[in-house]
Amino acid sequence: MDEQPDQPVQPGEPQVMPAVPVPTDGAETDEQAANRETIAEPAKLLRIASMVRELQEETRQATLDEPGRRRLADVYTRAVGELHDVLSDDLRHELGHLAPPVDEVPSESELRVAQAQLVGWLEGLFHGIQAAMFAQQAAAKAQFDELRRRGLMAQNPQAGDGDTSPPGGQYL
């Protein structure tokens, strides 16, 4: 897989962000790279999730008539469609199972359950992203600490022989 140097992202240009950490040893095939859970446009995902969450909160208190249910079903369907555009194939497949299409004019309870499923899935996705970022930060810190330790070992090779007393210096 060709790696391009990090370049600043231009406004409006989609970004690809891994959803979960994927350990690679350099032997990743093109098929594995294509199947990796990714999000093409994180900002768009956040906007859709915020809109769906707010919509759920607003409609929770209201009694919906048939035109309102039809409109809400349309918004739900478009939101799921927009999410499909920014997700990788495996996340798209998972979303398809958890956010099935709604009927033409669903009942209030069907709409509320569908919205709750979608919001729950999105929140799980965000928690997965946060966990992946935390794991990446912890791995980077461990790697940095190891590099620092090796650097100190190179400067003071006597420190690695198990002697914890400070090394004798010219003035001690």
NORZI-V938899 format. One record per pair of residues at least 4 apart in sequence whose C-alpha atoms are under 6 Angstrom apart, sorted by sequence separation. I is the first residue (numbers start at 0). J is the second residue. D is the distance in whole Angstrom. If there is no record, write none. Layout:
I&J&D  I&J&D
//
This chain:
50&54&6  55&59&6  63&67&5  68&72&6  86&90&6  87&91&6  94&98&6  95&99&6  105&109&6  115&119&6  152&156&5  167&171&6  63&68&6  86&91&6  83&91&6  18&36&5  18&37&5  98&117&6  17&37&4  16&37&6  16&38&5  15&38&6  15&39&4  14&39&5  13&39&6  14&40&5  13&40&5  69&104&5  40&85&6  39&85&5  38&85&6  38&86&5  37&87&5  36&87&6  18&128&5  20&131&5  19&131&5
//
